[in-house]
């Protein structure tokens, strides 16, 4: 901590393990499979008209390219739709985790559905609460942003879930890129890694 990039927000070359393994890794090289990708509108969002996903366009030439078009009439109180990516890891109470990812708005209104968060669940899969608040966003070159959330798990926590949830208001279209998703058991963010990295 207090070393590395972004005013100490990212400590570089720390040893770490990235628990984002649901898509082979956080850069989506092998696409998105099964429950790791939940596209609201690909079956069950009342506000999404269509969702398209293209791989291979991201922060380092990988990542995922998402276009979300919402319906003209809101069918829920918040009047928004979103696409969600979830990363889950086993844990216990009192453990500090950090969740990060990079994103870039290519077109459309950048009113994001701000439920990107870290969540705690008990052994029965029941949701306990969010931790770490909304986190912090940092500007990167070429219009990219880095979003980091750090929080400590609550009593009775058995799993922690990092959730990317981006979207737009009704009657509009947004296109954005997401890349380098990382969930790690650290009190600060480290530089992105697929899998694990030894210290040093």
N, C-alpha and C positions, 0 to 999 in steps of 0.2 A: 504493500500500500504506500501511497504518497510518492511513488516512483513511476517512471514510464510516461505514457502519452496522456493527453487530455487532462492536464492538471492533476495527475495522480489517479485518475479514474480507471486507467488500464495499466496494470503492471505487466511488463513484457517479459517473456521467457520464464515465467513461473511454471513449475511443474503442475499439471492439472489433468483432469479427465472430463471430457465433454460427454454428457449423458444424452445428447441428442443423437440417437442411433436409429430412430424409427424410420428414417428415409435413407439408411446407410450412413448418412452424416448430415451435418448442418448446412452443407452446400448443395444438397439435393442432386448429387451426381446420378443417382439411380432413380430419380423421380420420387413420388410420394405414394406409399402403399397403405391400404387399409385404414384403420382408425387414426393413424398419425395425421392424416389430412381430413379436415371436416369443412367442406365448402357449404356455407349456409346459402341455400338456393339450389344446391345440387340435391334437392329432395325435400328439404324441410324448413327453409326460411320463407316466411310470409312476405318479406319485402324484396327479395332478390329476384330479378328477372332472368339473369344469366351470369354464369361464372366461367371464365376460360383460364386455363393454366398452361404455360409454356416453360419448359426447362432450358437451362443453359444460358440464362441472361441474368447476371447478378454482379456482385461487387468485384469479383475476380473472374468474370466470364462464366460463372456457374449460376447457382441460385434459381429462383423461380419468378416468372413474369405473370402477374395476375391482372385480369380485367374483370371488374365487377360492375354490372348494370342493375340498378334497382328499379322497382316498379313506380309508376306515377302516383299511386295512391298508397299511403301508409296503412298497414294492417296491424301495427303494434304501436304502443304509446310513444316509443322513442323515435319511430319513423326512420329507422336506419336498418341497413343490412351489412353483413360483414363476412369475411373469409377468415377462418381460424386455423392455426397450427399449434398443436400441443405437444410438449415434451414432458415425460413423467419419469421420476426416479424414486427408488425406495429410500427412506430416511427414518429419522426418529425425532423426538422433541428436542429443541434447543440447538439445532444444527443450522448454521448460516449458509445460505445458497445465494448465488448470483446468476441472473439470467440476462442474456444480451442477444441482440441481433441488429443487423443493418437493413435499412429500407430506403427506397427512393421513390418519390411520386413523379411519374412520367407525364401524366395528364389528368385533368379533372379536378374537382374541388377536393382540397386536402383536409376536409373535415373528417378526421379519423374517429372510428368508434373506439373510444378510449377505455377499453376493458382489457388492454394488454396488462398482464399481472403475473404474480407468483401466488399460487394457491396451495393450501394445505388440505389433505384428506386423511381420514382415519382408516383403520384396518378393514372396515366394512365398505370403504369407498365413499363414505359420506363427506360432503364438503364441510370444512371447518371455518375457514376465513381466508382472506387475502393477507399477504405480508409484504412489507417493503413499499407500500404506497404505489404511486404511479411511476416512480423512478426518475431518471434524468435522461434527457436527449442532448446529443452533442452533434454539431455540424461537422461533416467530413467533406473532402474535396468532391467536386462534380455533382453536387446536389444530394449526396448521400447523407443519412443521419444514423447515428449509433444510439440505440436505446438500451439502458442498463437499469436493472432493478435488483436490489439486494435486500434480503429479509431473513429472519430467524424463525424456524418452524415452531409451531405452537404445541401445547400439551396434547398428547394423544395422536400426534401426527405420525402417519405410517408412510405416506408418499407426498412428494412435492411436485407441482405441475407448473411449468413455465408456459404461458399462453400468449401467443401473438394473435392479436385480433384487430384487423384493419378493415375499414369499410367506408361507406359514404351515405349521405342522406338520400331520401327517395327521389325518384325522377332525375337521376343523374348517373354518370359513368365515371369511374376512377380506374386508372391503370398504375400499378406500382410494382417494384421489384423487392424481393426479400431474399436475404442471403446471410450466411455465417451465423446461424442460430447456435447458441451455446448455453448450456445449463451446467454449472459446476459447483462443487462443494467448497466455496471460497467466500471470504467476506469482501471480496473485490473482484472486478473483472480482469481476466488475463487475455492475452492475444488469442485469436481463434485457432483451434486445432480440431482436426478430424480424429476422434478417438482420444488417445492419451499422449502426454508429452512429459518427459523427464525434466526435473528441475535443472536450471542452468542453461 
